[in-house]
Amino acid sequence: MNFPTATDIKVSSINFKTIVDWSPKPTNFTYTVQIRGSTLRDWKKKCIYTTDTTCDVSDIMQDARSPYEIRIISEVKSPETDEEFPHADGPTFNPYEETLIGKPVIQEFKFNKDHSNLTIVVKDALTPYRNAYNTPVTVRDIFQSDFRYTVFYRKASSTGKKEQSSASNKIVIKTEKGEDYCFFVQATVPSRKENRASQNSDEKCTSSGNAVAGGFLPSTGVLCLSIMILLYWLL
């Protein structure tokens, strides 16, 4: 059978969620994506007989350090088991080297009692995978010691910027009493030559003397309760 083959095959991957895209849209035929890694003897099929031009192949690429070959078959459902259909080869993809690290999320931050340091906690991003105990696998679980967070910070009243790195998701920086600080976080994979760093997280700023310094705002319920108590005593 002479069907059009896939063109413009691209792989996009963030935090090990890996998607293959291609064109054109099929008319009187379908596509099947096939993946083969260094630990896979045979081609594994994904998105079988699909009329879409996108396919999530994350579950086949769980061996993160393996390079994977990709090809897309143009075919129709056929009783002929030995019939060969045309295919197009896509790029080889190595998740460990090529997946992009997503934008970090600052989970919480707070000063200690004497305001001499500020602790910043970053939420480790999840991957599409689960381990043998069925718990979610994080990006840190895969990269292990080859993964760092760096916080870039400054006094709120200054433009001078400092930085501090950590191999854990908790970063402690020294601070001065009475000063507020603004900061953002970046994740890095030091062993990489390309795509070493993530995008910057959203910037956060402390606010001395109120709950924002701990990274949290009072809930609506707490505010309403406080107002009701105040009105009770006034009346």
C-alpha positions in Angstrom: 0.0 0.0 0.0 1.3 3.4 -0.9 0.1 5.9 1.8 1.6 9.3 2.5 4.2 9.0 5.3 4.5 11.2 8.3 6.6 14.4 8.0 7.9 17.1 10.4 8.1 14.5 13.2 9.0 16.3 16.5 9.5 15.3 20.1 8.6 17.6 23.0 9.2 16.6 26.6 8.8 18.4 29.9 9.5 16.6 33.2 9.7 13.3 31.3 6.2 13.6 29.9 7.1 13.0 26.2 4.9 13.8 23.2 5.5 13.0 19.5 3.9 15.3 16.9 3.8 15.0 13.1 1.8 15.8 10.0 -0.2 15.6 7.8 -3.7 14.6 9.0 -4.6 11.2 7.5 -7.5 10.8 5.1 -8.1 7.2 4.0 -5.5 5.7 6.4 -4.3 5.7 10.0 -1.0 6.0 11.9 0.7 3.8 14.4 3.7 5.0 16.4 6.5 2.6 17.2 9.3 3.1 19.8 12.4 1.1 20.4 15.0 1.7 23.1 18.4 0.2 23.9 16.8 -2.1 26.4 13.9 -3.1 24.1 14.5 -5.8 21.5 11.3 -5.2 19.6 9.4 -2.2 18.5 6.7 -1.2 21.0 3.4 0.1 19.5 1.6 3.2 20.8 -1.4 5.1 19.5 -2.4 2.2 17.2 -4.5 3.0 14.2 -4.9 6.6 15.3 -6.2 9.4 13.1 -4.5 12.0 15.4 -1.1 13.4 14.7 0.1 13.5 18.3 0.9 10.7 20.7 2.0 10.5 24.3 4.9 7.9 24.5 6.0 8.6 28.1 5.1 5.2 29.4 7.4 3.4 26.9 10.3 5.7 27.7 10.5 4.9 31.5 14.2 3.9 31.1 15.2 7.5 31.2 18.9 7.0 30.2 18.1 5.0 27.1 18.1 6.6 23.7 14.9 5.7 21.8 14.2 5.3 18.1 10.9 6.6 16.8 9.0 5.7 13.7 5.5 6.2 12.4 3.7 3.7 10.3 1.1 4.8 7.7 -1.4 1.9 7.5 -5.0 0.6 7.5 -6.5 -2.3 9.5 -5.8 -5.3 7.3 -6.3 -9.1 7.6 -3.0 -9.5 5.8 -0.6 -10.1 8.6 2.5 -10.1 6.4 1.7 -6.8 4.6 4.3 -4.1 5.0 3.2 -0.5 5.2 5.4 2.6 4.7 6.9 4.3 7.6 8.8 7.5 8.4 11.7 7.7 10.9 11.6 10.3 13.6 14.5 11.7 15.7 16.3 9.6 18.3 15.4 10.9 21.8 17.1 10.5 25.1 14.9 11.5 28.0 17.7 12.0 30.5 19.6 14.4 28.3 16.7 16.1 26.5 13.5 16.4 28.6 13.1 20.0 29.7 12.9 20.8 33.4 9.6 22.5 34.2 9.3 25.8 35.9 9.9 25.3 39.7 7.2 26.0 42.2 8.0 27.5 45.5 6.0 25.5 48.1 6.6 27.7 51.1 9.0 30.1 52.7 9.5 31.5 56.3 11.9 33.3 58.5 13.2 31.8 61.7 12.4 33.3 65.1 15.2 35.9 65.2 14.9 36.7 61.5 18.5 35.6 60.9 17.7 33.2 58.0 14.9 32.5 55.5 14.0 28.9 54.6 12.7 28.3 51.1 11.0 25.0 50.2 10.7 24.0 46.5 8.1 21.5 45.4 9.7 18.7 43.4 7.9 18.3 40.1 6.2 15.0 39.3 6.9 12.8 36.3 4.3 10.5 34.6 5.8 7.5 36.4 5.2 5.6 39.5 7.6 3.3 41.4 7.2 -0.3 42.6 5.2 1.0 45.6 2.9 2.9 43.3 4.1 6.3 44.6 4.7 9.1 42.2 8.2 9.5 40.8 9.6 13.0 40.9 12.2 14.6 38.6 14.6 14.5 41.5 14.1 10.8 41.9 15.3 10.3 38.4 18.2 12.7 38.3 19.2 12.0 42.0 22.5 13.8 42.8 22.6 15.3 39.3 20.0 17.8 40.2 20.2 21.2 42.1 18.1 24.2 43.0 19.5 27.6 43.0 17.8 30.6 44.7 18.5 34.1 43.4 17.7 36.6 46.1 18.0 40.3 47.0 16.9 42.7 49.7 13.5 44.1 48.7 15.0 47.6 49.0 18.0 46.7 46.8 18.8 45.6 43.2 22.0 43.7 44.2 21.4 40.0 43.7 23.0 36.9 45.4 22.5 33.2 44.8 22.7 30.0 46.8 22.4 26.4 45.6 21.2 23.2 47.3 21.2 19.5 46.5 17.8 19.3 48.4 14.5 21.0 47.9 15.1 23.1 51.0 17.3 26.2 50.8 18.3 28.3 53.8 19.7 31.8 53.2 21.1 34.3 55.8 19.1 37.4 56.3 19.2 40.6 58.2 16.6 41.5 60.8 14.1 44.1 59.6 14.8 43.5 56.0 12.4 41.9 53.5 13.7 39.8 50.6 12.6 38.9 47.0 13.7 35.7 45.3 13.1 33.2 42.6 14.4 29.6 42.0 15.9 27.8 39.1 16.5 24.0 38.7 19.6 22.7 37.0 21.0 19.4 35.8 24.8 20.0 36.1 25.9 17.1 33.9 24.1 18.5 30.8 25.8 20.4 28.0 22.4 21.8 26.7 19.1 22.5 28.5 20.9 22.6 31.8 18.6 25.1 33.5 14.8 25.4 33.9 12.8 28.5 33.5 12.8 30.8 36.6 10.1 30.3 39.1 7.7 33.1 39.9 9.3 35.7 42.1 8.2 35.8 45.8 8.8 38.5 48.3 8.6 38.4 52.1 6.6 40.8 54.2 7.8 41.3 57.8 5.3 41.1 60.5 2.4 39.3 58.8 1.6 35.8 57.4 3.0 36.5 53.9 6.5 36.1 55.4 5.7 32.4 55.8 4.5 32.1 52.2 0.8 31.9 53.2 -2.1 34.4 53.3 -4.8 34.1 55.9 -7.8 32.1 54.7 -11.1 33.7 53.9 -12.7 31.7 56.8 -10.2 33.0 59.3 -10.8 36.6 58.2 -14.6 36.2 58.4 -14.3 34.8 61.9 -12.1 37.6 63.0 -14.6 40.2 61.7 -17.5 38.5 63.4 -15.7 38.5 66.8 -14.8 42.1 66.4 -18.4 43.0 65.6 -19.6 41.0 68.6 -17.4 43.0 71.0 -18.3 46.3 69.4 -22.0 45.6 69.7 
